[in-house]
């Protein structure tokens, strides 16, 4: 029977959508959030700057792909955010 295989395929295809469903900021809002958090204006988020937003602080270590202790905007984009976070 093919039905279980189809369900597995659907689950695999929908999994990324669940992550994005949690993230309801559009690109301009996300960029604005990054700039507001970057209080020293250096283009990076430190752990101290990230602490101002619960979601960013919680996702900091996972998002810091190169483990340099700061987030670039590209790394910041990987953290799901909600409005008002």
SULSULVEN-V415652 format. One record per residue. N is the residue number from 1. RES is the residue in one small letter. PSI is psi in radians with two decimals (NA if undefined). OMEGA is omega in radians with two decimals (NA if undefined). Layout:
n-><N	N>
res-><RES	RES>
psi-><PSI	PSI>
omega-><OMEGA	OMEGA>
This chain:
n-><1	2	3	4	5	6	7	8	9	10	11	12	13	14	15	16	17	18	19	20	21	22	23	24	25	26	27	28	29	30	31	32	33	34	35	36	37	38	39	40	41	42	43	44	45	46	47	48	49	50	51	52	53	54	55	56	57	58	59	60	61	62	63	64	65	66	67	68	69	70	71	72	73	74	75	76	77	78	79	80	81	82	83	84	85>
res-><x	x	x	x	x	x	x	x	x	x	x	x	x	x	x	x	x	x	x	x	x	x	x	x	x	x	x	x	x	x	x	x	x	x	x	x	x	x	x	x	x	x	x	x	x	x	x	x	x	x	x	x	x	x	x	x	x	x	x	x	x	x	x	x	x	x	x	x	x	x	x	x	x	x	x	x	x	x	x	x	x	x	x	x	x>
psi-><2.39	-0.26	-0.85	-0.61	-0.67	-0.70	-0.72	-0.72	-0.79	-0.74	-0.73	-0.66	-0.57	-0.31	-0.81	-0.52	-0.53	-0.68	-0.80	-0.46	-0.54	-0.46	1.78	0.45	2.34	3.04	-0.82	-0.67	-0.71	-0.76	-0.72	-0.74	-0.79	-0.82	-0.66	-0.67	-0.55	1.27	-0.45	-0.06	0.40	-0.03	0.11	2.68	2.14	2.97	-0.65	-0.73	-0.70	-0.49	-0.29	-0.22	2.04	-0.85	-0.67	-0.76	-0.74	-0.60	0.05	-0.96	-0.73	-0.67	-0.43	1.32	-0.67	0.10	0.71	0.08	0.20	2.77	2.26	2.99	-0.67	-0.70	-0.73	-0.63	-0.35	-0.15	2.11	2.30	2.67	2.76	2.40	-0.05	NA>
omega-><-3.08	-3.02	3.12	3.11	3.11	3.11	3.12	3.11	3.12	3.13	3.13	-3.14	-3.08	-3.10	3.11	-3.14	3.12	3.10	-3.12	3.11	3.11	-3.08	-3.09	3.02	3.05	-3.03	3.11	3.11	-3.14	3.12	3.10	3.11	3.11	-3.11	3.11	3.12	-3.12	-3.00	3.11	3.04	-3.11	3.12	3.14	3.01	3.04	3.08	3.14	3.11	3.14	-3.10	-3.14	3.14	-3.05	-3.07	-3.12	3.10	-3.12	-3.10	-3.02	-3.05	3.14	-3.11	-3.11	-3.00	-3.10	3.05	3.12	3.07	3.09	-3.12	2.95	3.10	3.13	3.10	3.12	-3.13	-3.11	-3.12	3.09	-3.12	3.05	3.10	3.09	-3.06	NA>
